[in-house]
Amino acid sequence: MKFLYVDVKQRKVVAVFQNANGENFYWTKKEVLEQKAKHQILSSWNMIDQCDDALRAMEDHKKQKPWWKFW
């Protein structure tokens, strides 16, 4: 799995992950945390890093000002 970017789907911020087959998965923050916990048990360090990147990007997205409030 590879973290691609943060998107908004059905008015929720989601992280987009892609597996080796090219399938895209749209996970909410809760689902990313669940996957991170699962991979910590499995000691999959690459996936843990990808989840950390996704969580960081989701937090940065929430902190940004909306584009229409430029003044």
Phi and psi restraints in degrees (range 20) as a CNS / XPLOR table:
assign (resid 1 and name C) (resid 2 and name N)
       (resid 2 and name CA) (resid 2 and name C) 1.0 -133.8 20.0 2
assign (resid 2 and name N) (resid 2 and name CA)
       (resid 2 and name C) (resid 3 and name N) 1.0 133.0 20.0 2
assign (resid 2 and name C) (resid 3 and name N)
       (resid 3 and name CA) (resid 3 and name C) 1.0 -76.6 20.0 2
assign (resid 3 and name N) (resid 3 and name CA)
       (resid 3 and name C) (resid 4 and name N) 1.0 128.8 20.0 2
assign (resid 3 and name C) (resid 4 and name N)
       (resid 4 and name CA) (resid 4 and name C) 1.0 -101.9 20.0 2
assign (resid 4 and name N) (resid 4 and name CA)
       (resid 4 and name C) (resid 5 and name N) 1.0 -60.5 20.0 2
assign (resid 4 and name C) (resid 5 and name N)
       (resid 5 and name CA) (resid 5 and name C) 1.0 -165.5 20.0 2
assign (resid 5 and name N) (resid 5 and name CA)
       (resid 5 and name C) (resid 6 and name N) 1.0 174.6 20.0 2
assign (resid 5 and name C) (resid 6 and name N)
       (resid 6 and name CA) (resid 6 and name C) 1.0 -102.0 20.0 2
assign (resid 6 and name N) (resid 6 and name CA)
       (resid 6 and name C) (resid 7 and name N) 1.0 137.7 20.0 2
assign (resid 6 and name C) (resid 7 and name N)
       (resid 7 and name CA) (resid 7 and name C) 1.0 -135.7 20.0 2
assign (resid 7 and name N) (resid 7 and name CA)
       (resid 7 and name C) (resid 8 and name N) 1.0 168.9 20.0 2
assign (resid 7 and name C) (resid 8 and name N)
       (resid 8 and name CA) (resid 8 and name C) 1.0 -115.0 20.0 2
assign (resid 8 and name N) (resid 8 and name CA)
       (resid 8 and name C) (resid 9 and name N) 1.0 121.4 20.0 2
assign (resid 8 and name C) (resid 9 and name N)
       (resid 9 and name CA) (resid 9 and name C) 1.0 -132.2 20.0 2
assign (resid 9 and name N) (resid 9 and name CA)
       (resid 9 and name C) (resid 10 and name N) 1.0 122.9 20.0 2
assign (resid 9 and name C) (resid 10 and name N)
       (resid 10 and name CA) (resid 10 and name C) 1.0 53.5 20.0 2
assign (resid 10 and name N) (resid 10 and name CA)
       (resid 10 and name C) (resid 11 and name N) 1.0 45.9 20.0 2
assign (resid 10 and name C) (resid 11 and name N)
       (resid 11 and name CA) (resid 11 and name C) 1.0 61.4 20.0 2
assign (resid 11 and name N) (resid 11 and name CA)
       (resid 11 and name C) (resid 12 and name N) 1.0 24.8 20.0 2
assign (resid 11 and name C) (resid 12 and name N)
       (resid 12 and name CA) (resid 12 and name C) 1.0 -127.1 20.0 2
assign (resid 12 and name N) (resid 12 and name CA)
       (resid 12 and name C) (resid 13 and name N) 1.0 143.1 20.0 2
assign (resid 12 and name C) (resid 13 and name N)
       (resid 13 and name CA) (resid 13 and name C) 1.0 -78.0 20.0 2
assign (resid 13 and name N) (resid 13 and name CA)
       (resid 13 and name C) (resid 14 and name N) 1.0 126.3 20.0 2
assign (resid 13 and name C) (resid 14 and name N)
       (resid 14 and name CA) (resid 14 and name C) 1.0 -129.4 20.0 2
assign (resid 14 and name N) (resid 14 and name CA)
       (resid 14 and name C) (resid 15 and name N) 1.0 153.4 20.0 2
assign (resid 14 and name C) (resid 15 and name N)
       (resid 15 and name CA) (resid 15 and name C) 1.0 -99.9 20.0 2
assign (resid 15 and name N) (resid 15 and name CA)
       (resid 15 and name C) (resid 16 and name N) 1.0 134.8 20.0 2
assign (resid 15 and name C) (resid 16 and name N)
       (resid 16 and name CA) (resid 16 and name C) 1.0 -100.3 20.0 2
assign (resid 16 and name N) (resid 16 and name CA)
       (resid 16 and name C) (resid 17 and name N) 1.0 121.5 20.0 2
assign (resid 16 and name C) (resid 17 and name N)
       (resid 17 and name CA) (resid 17 and name C) 1.0 -115.7 20.0 2
assign (resid 17 and name N) (resid 17 and name CA)
       (resid 17 and name C) (resid 18 and name N) 1.0 150.6 20.0 2
assign (resid 17 and name C) (resid 18 and name N)
       (resid 18 and name CA) (resid 18 and name C) 1.0 -128.3 20.0 2
assign (resid 18 and name N) (resid 18 and name CA)
       (resid 18 and name C) (resid 19 and name N) 1.0 132.8 20.0 2
assign (resid 18 and name C) (resid 19 and name N)
       (resid 19 and name CA) (resid 19 and name C) 1.0 -90.0 20.0 2
assign (resid 19 and name N) (resid 19 and name CA)
       (resid 19 and name C) (resid 20 and name N) 1.0 -177.5 20.0 2
assign (resid 19 and name C) (resid 20 and name N)
       (resid 20 and name CA) (resid 20 and name C) 1.0 -66.0 20.0 2
assign (resid 20 and name N) (resid 20 and name CA)
       (resid 20 and name C) (resid 21 and name N) 1.0 -24.8 20.0 2
assign (resid 20 and name C) (resid 21 and name N)
       (resid 21 and name CA) (resid 21 and name C) 1.0 -83.7 20.0 2
assign (resid 21 and name N) (resid 21 and name CA)
       (resid 21 and name C) (resid 22 and name N) 1.0 -4.1 20.0 2
assign (resid 21 and name C) (resid 22 and name N)
       (resid 22 and name CA) (resid 22 and name C) 1.0 90.9 20.0 2
assign (resid 22 and name N) (resid 22 and name CA)
       (resid 22 and name C) (resid 23 and name N) 1.0 6.6 20.0 2
assign (resid 22 and name C) (resid 23 and name N)
       (resid 23 and name CA) (resid 23 and name C) 1.0 -79.4 20.0 2
assign (resid 23 and name N) (resid 23 and name CA)
       (resid 23 and name C) (resid 24 and name N) 1.0 137.8 20.0 2
assign (resid 23 and name C) (resid 24 and name N)
       (resid 24 and name CA) (resid 24 and name C) 1.0 -98.7 20.0 2
assign (resid 24 and name N) (resid 24 and name CA)
       (resid 24 and name C) (resid 25 and name N) 1.0 140.0 20.0 2
assign (resid 24 and name C) (resid 25 and name N)
       (resid 25 and name CA) (resid 25 and name C) 1.0 -122.1 20.0 2
assign (resid 25 and name N) (resid 25 and name CA)
       (resid 25 and name C) (resid 26 and name N) 1.0 134.1 20.0 2
assign (resid 25 and name C) (resid 26 and name N)
       (resid 26 and name CA) (resid 26 and name C) 1.0 -109.5 20.0 2
assign (resid 26 and name N) (resid 26 and name CA)
       (resid 26 and name C) (resid 27 and name N) 1.0 107.1 20.0 2
assign (resid 26 and name C) (resid 27 and name N)
       (resid 27 and name CA) (resid 27 and name C) 1.0 -112.4 20.0 2
assign (resid 27 and name N) (resid 27 and name CA)
       (resid 27 and name C) (resid 28 and name N) 1.0 137.2 20.0 2
assign (resid 27 and name C) (resid 28 and name N)
       (resid 28 and name CA) (resid 28 and name C) 1.0 -77.5 20.0 2
assign (resid 28 and name N) (resid 28 and name CA)
       (resid 28 and name C) (resid 29 and name N) 1.0 175.0 20.0 2
assign (resid 28 and name C) (resid 29 and name N)
       (resid 29 and name CA) (resid 29 and name C) 1.0 -60.1 20.0 2
assign (resid 29 and name N) (resid 29 and name CA)
       (resid 29 and name C) (resid 30 and name N) 1.0 -39.7 20.0 2
assign (resid 29 and name C) (resid 30 and name N)
       (resid 30 and name CA) (resid 30 and name C) 1.0 -62.4 20.0 2
assign (resid 30 and name N) (resid 30 and name CA)
       (resid 30 and name C) (resid 31 and name N) 1.0 -42.8 20.0 2
assign (resid 30 and name C) (resid 31 and name N)
       (resid 31 and name CA) (resid 31 and name C) 1.0 -68.4 20.0 2
assign (resid 31 and name N) (resid 31 and name CA)
       (resid 31 and name C) (resid 32 and name N) 1.0 -35.3 20.0 2
assign (resid 31 and name C) (resid 32 and name N)
       (resid 32 and name CA) (resid 32 and name C) 1.0 -65.0 20.0 2
assign (resid 32 and name N) (resid 32 and name CA)
       (resid 32 and name C) (resid 33 and name N) 1.0 -41.6 20.0 2
assign (resid 32 and name C) (resid 33 and name N)
       (resid 33 and name CA) (resid 33 and name C) 1.0 -64.2 20.0 2
assign (resid 33 and name N) (resid 33 and name CA)
       (resid 33 and name C) (resid 34 and name N) 1.0 -38.3 20.0 2
assign (resid 33 and name C) (resid 34 and name N)
       (resid 34 and name CA) (resid 34 and name C) 1.0 -64.4 20.0 2
assign (resid 34 and name N) (resid 34 and name CA)
       (resid 34 and name C) (resid 35 and name N) 1.0 -43.6 20.0 2
assign (resid 34 and name C) (resid 35 and name N)
       (resid 35 and name CA) (resid 35 and name C) 1.0 -64.8 20.0 2
assign (resid 35 and name N) (resid 35 and name CA)
       (resid 35 and name C) (resid 36 and name N) 1.0 -38.4 20.0 2
assign (resid 35 and name C) (resid 36 and name N)
       (resid 36 and name CA) (resid 36 and name C) 1.0 -63.1 20.0 2
assign (resid 36 and name N) (resid 36 and name CA)
       (resid 36 and name C) (resid 37 and name N) 1.0 -44.3 20.0 2
assign (resid 36 and name C) (resid 37 and name N)
       (resid 37 and name CA) (resid 37 and name C) 1.0 -62.6 20.0 2
assign (resid 37 and name N) (resid 37 and name CA)
       (resid 37 and name C) (resid 38 and name N) 1.0 -40.6 20.0 2
assign (resid 37 and name C) (resid 38 and name N)
       (resid 38 and name CA) (resid 38 and name C) 1.0 -63.1 20.0 2
assign (resid 38 and name N) (resid 38 and name CA)
       (resid 38 and name C) (resid 39 and name N) 1.0 -43.3 20.0 2
assign (resid 38 and name C) (resid 39 and name N)
       (resid 39 and name CA) (resid 39 and name C) 1.0 -77.0 20.0 2
assign (resid 39 and name N) (resid 39 and name CA)
       (resid 39 and name C) (resid 40 and name N) 1.0 -20.1 20.0 2
assign (resid 39 and name C) (resid 40 and name N)
       (resid 40 and name CA) (resid 40 and name C) 1.0 -68.4 20.0 2
assign (resid 40 and name N) (resid 40 and name CA)
       (resid 40 and name C) (resid 41 and name N) 1.0 -36.8 20.0 2
assign (resid 40 and name C) (resid 41 and name N)
       (resid 41 and name CA) (resid 41 and name C) 1.0 -66.0 20.0 2
assign (resid 41 and name N) (resid 41 and name CA)
       (resid 41 and name C) (resid 42 and name N) 1.0 -39.0 20.0 2
assign (resid 41 and name C) (resid 42 and name N)
       (resid 42 and name CA) (resid 42 and name C) 1.0 -82.4 20.0 2
assign (resid 42 and name N) (resid 42 and name CA)
       (resid 42 and name C) (resid 43 and name N) 1.0 -5.8 20.0 2
assign (resid 42 and name C) (resid 43 and name N)
       (resid 43 and name CA) (resid 43 and name C) 1.0 58.4 20.0 2
assign (resid 43 and name N) (resid 43 and name CA)
       (resid 43 and name C) (resid 44 and name N) 1.0 41.4 20.0 2
assign (resid 43 and name C) (resid 44 and name N)
       (resid 44 and name CA) (resid 44 and name C) 1.0 -92.9 20.0 2
assign (resid 44 and name N) (resid 44 and name CA)
       (resid 44 and name C) (resid 45 and name N) 1.0 88.1 20.0 2
assign (resid 44 and name C) (resid 45 and name N)
       (resid 45 and name CA) (resid 45 and name C) 1.0 -67.0 20.0 2
assign (resid 45 and name N) (resid 45 and name CA)
       (resid 45 and name C) (resid 46 and name N) 1.0 -33.3 20.0 2
assign (resid 45 and name C) (resid 46 and name N)
       (resid 46 and name CA) (resid 46 and name C) 1.0 -63.4 20.0 2
assign (resid 46 and name N) (resid 46 and name CA)
       (resid 46 and name C) (resid 47 and name N) 1.0 -44.4 20.0 2
assign (resid 46 and name C) (resid 47 and name N)
       (resid 47 and name CA) (resid 47 and name C) 1.0 -68.9 20.0 2
assign (resid 47 and name N) (resid 47 and name CA)
       (resid 47 and name C) (resid 48 and name N) 1.0 -34.5 20.0 2
assign (resid 47 and name C) (resid 48 and name N)
       (resid 48 and name CA) (resid 48 and name C) 1.0 -62.9 20.0 2
assign (resid 48 and name N) (resid 48 and name CA)
       (resid 48 and name C) (resid 49 and name N) 1.0 -42.5 20.0 2
assign (resid 48 and name C) (resid 49 and name N)
       (resid 49 and name CA) (resid 49 and name C) 1.0 -63.5 20.0 2
assign (resid 49 and name N) (resid 49 and name CA)
       (resid 49 and name C) (resid 50 and name N) 1.0 -39.9 20.0 2
assign (resid 49 and name C) (resid 50 and name N)
       (resid 50 and name CA) (resid 50 and name C) 1.0 -64.1 20.0 2
assign (resid 50 and name N) (resid 50 and name CA)
       (resid 50 and name C) (resid 51 and name N) 1.0 -40.7 20.0 2
assign (resid 50 and name C) (resid 51 and name N)
       (resid 51 and name CA) (resid 51 and name C) 1.0 -66.2 20.0 2
assign (resid 51 and name N) (resid 51 and name CA)
       (resid 51 and name C) (resid 52 and name N) 1.0 -40.4 20.0 2
assign (resid 51 and name C) (resid 52 and name N)
       (resid 52 and name CA) (resid 52 and name C) 1.0 -61.8 20.0 2
assign (resid 52 and name N) (resid 52 and name CA)
       (resid 52 and name C) (resid 53 and name N) 1.0 -41.8 20.0 2
assign (resid 52 and name C) (resid 53 and name N)
       (resid 53 and name CA) (resid 53 and name C) 1.0 -61.8 20.0 2
assign (resid 53 and name N) (resid 53 and name CA)
       (resid 53 and name C) (resid 54 and name N) 1.0 -41.8 20.0 2
assign (resid 53 and name C) (resid 54 and name N)
       (resid 54 and name CA) (resid 54 and name C) 1.0 -64.9 20.0 2
assign (resid 54 and name N) (resid 54 and name CA)
       (resid 54 and name C) (resid 55 and name N) 1.0 -44.0 20.0 2
assign (resid 54 and name C) (resid 55 and name N)
       (resid 55 and name CA) (resid 55 and name C) 1.0 -64.0 20.0 2
assign (resid 55 and name N) (resid 55 and name CA)
       (resid 55 and name C) (resid 56 and name N) 1.0 -40.2 20.0 2
assign (resid 55 and name C) (resid 56 and name N)
       (resid 56 and name CA) (resid 56 and name C) 1.0 -63.5 20.0 2
assign (resid 56 and name N) (resid 56 and name CA)
       (resid 56 and name C) (resid 57 and name N) 1.0 -43.0 20.0 2
assign (resid 56 and name C) (resid 57 and name N)
       (resid 57 and name CA) (resid 57 and name C) 1.0 -66.8 20.0 2
assign (resid 57 and name N) (resid 57 and name CA)
       (resid 57 and name C) (resid 58 and name N) 1.0 -36.3 20.0 2
assign (resid 57 and name C) (resid 58 and name N)
       (resid 58 and name CA) (resid 58 and name C) 1.0 -67.4 20.0 2
assign (resid 58 and name N) (resid 58 and name CA)
       (resid 58 and name C) (resid 59 and name N) 1.0 -38.9 20.0 2
assign (resid 58 and name C) (resid 59 and name N)
       (resid 59 and name CA) (resid 59 and name C) 1.0 -67.3 20.0 2
assign (resid 59 and name N) (resid 59 and name CA)
       (resid 59 and name C) (resid 60 and name N) 1.0 -41.7 20.0 2
assign (resid 59 and name C) (resid 60 and name N)
       (resid 60 and name CA) (resid 60 and name C) 1.0 -62.8 20.0 2
assign (resid 60 and name N) (resid 60 and name CA)
       (resid 60 and name C) (resid 61 and name N) 1.0 -36.9 20.0 2
assign (resid 60 and name C) (resid 61 and name N)
       (resid 61 and name CA) (resid 61 and name C) 1.0 -64.7 20.0 2
assign (resid 61 and name N) (resid 61 and name CA)
       (resid 61 and name C) (resid 62 and name N) 1.0 -38.6 20.0 2
assign (resid 61 and name C) (resid 62 and name N)
       (resid 62 and name CA) (resid 62 and name C) 1.0 -72.7 20.0 2
assign (resid 62 and name N) (resid 62 and name CA)
       (resid 62 and name C) (resid 63 and name N) 1.0 -26.2 20.0 2
assign (resid 62 and name C) (resid 63 and name N)
       (resid 63 and name CA) (resid 63 and name C) 1.0 -81.4 20.0 2
assign (resid 63 and name N) (resid 63 and name CA)
       (resid 63 and name C) (resid 64 and name N) 1.0 -18.9 20.0 2
assign (resid 63 and name C) (resid 64 and name N)
       (resid 64 and name CA) (resid 64 and name C) 1.0 -71.1 20.0 2
assign (resid 64 and name N) (resid 64 and name CA)
       (resid 64 and name C) (resid 65 and name N) 1.0 147.0 20.0 2
assign (resid 64 and name C) (resid 65 and name N)
       (resid 65 and name CA) (resid 65 and name C) 1.0 -74.0 20.0 2
assign (resid 65 and name N) (resid 65 and name CA)
       (resid 65 and name C) (resid 66 and name N) 1.0 147.3 20.0 2
assign (resid 65 and name C) (resid 66 and name N)
       (resid 66 and name CA) (resid 66 and name C) 1.0 -59.3 20.0 2
assign (resid 66 and name N) (resid 66 and name CA)
       (resid 66 and name C) (resid 67 and name N) 1.0 149.1 20.0 2
assign (resid 66 and name C) (resid 67 and name N)
       (resid 67 and name CA) (resid 67 and name C) 1.0 -64.1 20.0 2
assign (resid 67 and name N) (resid 67 and name CA)
       (resid 67 and name C) (resid 68 and name N) 1.0 -25.0 20.0 2
assign (resid 67 and name C) (resid 68 and name N)
       (resid 68 and name CA) (resid 68 and name C) 1.0 -82.1 20.0 2
assign (resid 68 and name N) (resid 68 and name CA)
       (resid 68 and name C) (resid 69 and name N) 1.0 -9.8 20.0 2
assign (resid 68 and name C) (resid 69 and name N)
       (resid 69 and name CA) (resid 69 and name C) 1.0 -101.4 20.0 2
assign (resid 69 and name N) (resid 69 and name CA)
       (resid 69 and name C) (resid 70 and name N) 1.0 68.2 20.0 2
assign (resid 69 and name C) (resid 70 and name N)
       (resid 70 and name CA) (resid 70 and name C) 1.0 -92.5 20.0 2
assign (resid 70 and name N) (resid 70 and name CA)
       (resid 70 and name C) (resid 71 and name N) 1.0 -4.9 20.0 2
